[in-house]
Amino acid sequence: MIRLLLVLILLAGTAGAVVAYGDPDQIARASHTVSHIFRAQTAMPAPAVQIQRGQGGEFALRAKINGVAAPMVIDTGATSVVLTWETAKAIGLPLEMLEYDVDLETAGGHTKAARLTLDRLAVGHLVEKSVPALVVQRGQMKTNLLGMSFLDRLESWGVRSDTLMLTGYPELQSSHRRARTAVD
């Protein structure tokens, strides 16, 4: 982005000098260069994921955490992504190094959790890196929660009828790079 701004400033300065001297050929070349730069930058459509409401009223999905599939339930009341101890173990997180020093209120009552950062959390084509999360102690929860530490990173999310729509941010792609393919 900074490089693009520098190029635009340089081109604007060049165009100003050309206009000052009145050389029509230079003006045409400068105009062509600027329009070529703007055409090279195209916005990819924003990635989106739709999740149907389950029979119990929840929005359940399969996410990939650090490349490992894990069932999750969307919980807008959860400040953070919260993983069960069993899921954290299956993913290969360093459970022996965690400190369970975060007080946490769950549907089942009060418990302790440990803070950590997930390298990568993917829900369909939506991929976030370095996502703050919590892990509860063994046997304290039955369900992984996809909370606000993931949802707040999205451009938007909302429910219409029985469908939850998660929308990521569009990605700018240069014409010199390949378009991003579906992840996971």
C-alpha positions as CSV (number, residue, x, y, z in Angstrom):
1,M,0.0,0.0,0.0
2,I,2.8,2.4,0.9
3,R,4.6,1.5,-2.4
4,L,1.4,2.3,-4.3
5,L,1.1,5.7,-2.6
6,L,4.7,6.5,-3.4
7,V,4.2,5.6,-7.0
8,L,1.1,7.8,-7.2
9,I,2.9,10.7,-5.6
10,L,5.8,10.3,-8.1
11,L,3.4,10.1,-11.0
12,A,1.5,13.1,-9.8
13,G,4.7,15.1,-9.6
14,T,5.8,13.9,-13.0
15,A,2.4,14.7,-14.5
16,G,2.5,18.2,-12.9
17,A,5.9,18.9,-14.5
18,V,4.7,17.6,-17.9
19,V,1.6,19.8,-17.7
20,A,3.7,22.7,-16.8
21,Y,5.9,22.2,-19.9
22,G,2.8,21.4,-22.1
23,D,4.2,18.3,-23.9
24,P,1.1,16.4,-25.2
25,D,3.1,13.2,-25.8
26,Q,4.4,13.2,-22.2
27,I,0.9,13.9,-20.9
28,A,-0.6,11.0,-22.8
29,R,2.2,8.6,-21.6
30,A,1.7,9.7,-17.9
31,S,-2.1,9.3,-18.2
32,H,-1.6,5.8,-19.7
33,T,0.8,4.8,-16.9
34,V,-1.5,6.0,-14.1
35,S,-4.6,4.2,-15.6
36,H,-2.5,1.0,-16.1
37,I,-1.6,1.1,-12.4
38,F,-5.2,1.5,-11.3
39,R,-6.4,-1.3,-13.6
40,A,-3.7,-3.6,-12.2
41,Q,-5.3,-3.4,-8.7
42,T,-8.7,-5.3,-8.6
43,A,-10.7,-6.2,-5.6
44,M,-11.5,-9.8,-5.1
45,P,-15.0,-10.5,-3.9
46,A,-15.3,-10.7,-0.2
47,P,-15.2,-14.4,1.0
48,A,-18.4,-15.4,2.7
49,V,-19.7,-18.5,4.5
50,Q,-23.3,-19.4,5.2
51,I,-24.3,-21.6,8.1
52,Q,-27.7,-23.1,8.5
53,R,-29.4,-23.1,12.0
54,G,-29.4,-26.5,13.6
55,Q,-32.5,-28.2,15.0
56,G,-31.5,-27.1,18.5
57,G,-31.4,-23.4,17.4
58,E,-27.5,-23.3,17.3
59,F,-25.2,-22.5,14.4
60,A,-22.8,-25.4,14.3
61,L,-19.9,-25.8,11.9
62,R,-16.6,-27.6,11.3
63,A,-13.7,-25.3,11.5
64,K,-10.0,-26.0,10.9
65,I,-7.7,-25.0,13.7
66,N,-4.1,-25.2,12.7
67,G,-5.2,-27.5,9.9
68,V,-7.1,-29.9,12.1
69,A,-11.0,-30.2,11.7
70,A,-12.9,-29.4,14.9
71,P,-16.6,-29.0,15.5
72,M,-17.6,-25.6,16.8
73,V,-20.8,-23.6,17.7
74,I,-21.1,-19.9,17.1
75,D,-21.4,-18.0,20.4
76,T,-21.7,-14.3,20.2
77,G,-21.9,-14.2,24.0
78,A,-18.4,-15.6,24.2
79,T,-15.7,-13.0,24.3
80,S,-13.2,-15.4,22.9
81,V,-12.8,-18.6,20.9
82,V,-13.0,-21.3,23.6
83,L,-11.7,-24.9,23.0
84,T,-12.3,-28.0,25.0
85,W,-9.2,-29.6,26.5
86,E,-9.9,-32.7,24.3
87,T,-9.9,-30.6,21.1
88,A,-6.7,-28.7,22.1
89,K,-5.0,-32.0,22.7
90,A,-6.2,-33.4,19.3
91,I,-4.8,-30.2,17.6
92,G,-1.5,-30.7,19.3
93,L,-1.4,-27.6,21.4
94,P,1.2,-27.6,24.3
95,L,-1.3,-28.4,27.1
96,E,1.5,-29.1,29.6
97,M,2.8,-25.5,29.2
98,L,-0.6,-23.8,29.8
99,E,-1.5,-21.8,32.9
100,Y,-5.2,-22.1,33.8
101,D,-5.5,-18.7,35.4
102,V,-8.5,-17.1,33.5
103,D,-11.8,-17.2,35.4
104,L,-14.6,-18.2,33.0
105,E,-18.3,-18.5,33.3
106,T,-19.8,-21.1,31.1
107,A,-23.3,-22.5,30.8
108,G,-22.2,-25.3,33.1
109,G,-20.9,-22.8,35.8
110,H,-17.5,-21.4,36.8
111,T,-14.2,-22.8,35.6
112,K,-10.7,-21.8,34.8
113,A,-9.1,-21.5,31.3
114,A,-5.7,-20.9,29.8
115,R,-4.9,-18.2,27.2
116,L,-3.2,-19.1,24.0
117,T,-3.0,-17.9,20.4
118,L,-4.1,-20.1,17.5
119,D,-1.8,-19.9,14.5
120,R,-4.7,-20.3,12.0
121,L,-8.4,-20.6,12.3
122,A,-10.4,-21.3,9.1
123,V,-14.2,-21.4,8.6
124,G,-14.7,-22.3,5.0
125,H,-12.9,-19.7,2.9
126,L,-12.5,-17.3,5.9
127,V,-9.1,-17.7,7.4
128,E,-7.7,-15.7,10.3
129,K,-4.2,-16.0,11.8
130,S,-3.0,-15.4,15.3
131,V,-6.5,-15.7,16.9
132,P,-6.6,-15.3,20.7
133,A,-8.4,-18.2,22.3
134,L,-8.9,-20.0,25.6
135,V,-8.7,-23.7,26.5
136,V,-10.7,-25.0,29.4
137,Q,-9.6,-27.7,31.8
138,R,-10.3,-31.3,31.0
139,G,-14.0,-32.3,31.0
140,Q,-15.2,-28.7,31.7
141,M,-17.0,-28.2,28.4
142,K,-18.4,-30.4,25.7
143,T,-18.4,-27.9,22.8
144,N,-15.9,-25.6,21.2
145,L,-17.1,-22.1,20.9
146,L,-16.4,-19.7,18.0
147,G,-16.6,-16.4,19.9
148,M,-16.0,-12.8,19.3
149,S,-12.1,-13.0,19.1
150,F,-12.8,-14.5,15.6
151,L,-16.1,-12.8,14.7
152,D,-14.8,-9.3,15.4
153,R,-12.2,-9.8,12.7
154,L,-14.8,-10.2,10.0
155,E,-16.2,-7.4,7.9
156,S,-19.7,-8.4,8.9
157,W,-21.8,-11.2,10.3
158,G,-25.5,-11.5,10.8
159,V,-28.6,-13.8,10.8
160,R,-31.4,-13.7,8.4
161,S,-34.1,-16.2,8.8
162,D,-32.3,-19.5,9.7
163,T,-29.0,-18.6,8.0
164,L,-25.9,-17.0,9.6
165,M,-23.8,-15.2,7.1
166,L,-20.1,-14.6,7.9
167,T,-18.3,-12.2,5.5
168,G,-14.6,-11.5,5.4
169,Y,-12.8,-8.5,3.9
170,P,-12.2,-8.3,0.2
171,E,-8.6,-8.8,-0.8
172,L,-6.8,-6.5,-3.2
173,Q,-5.0,-8.5,-5.9
174,S,-2.4,-7.3,-8.3
175,S,-2.7,-8.5,-11.9
176,H,0.8,-10.0,-11.5
177,R,-0.3,-12.4,-8.7
178,R,-2.7,-15.3,-9.0
179,A,-6.1,-14.9,-7.4
180,R,-6.4,-16.6,-4.0
181,T,-7.9,-20.0,-4.2
182,A,-10.3,-21.6,-1.7
183,V,-8.5,-22.4,1.5
184,D,-9.4,-25.6,3.4
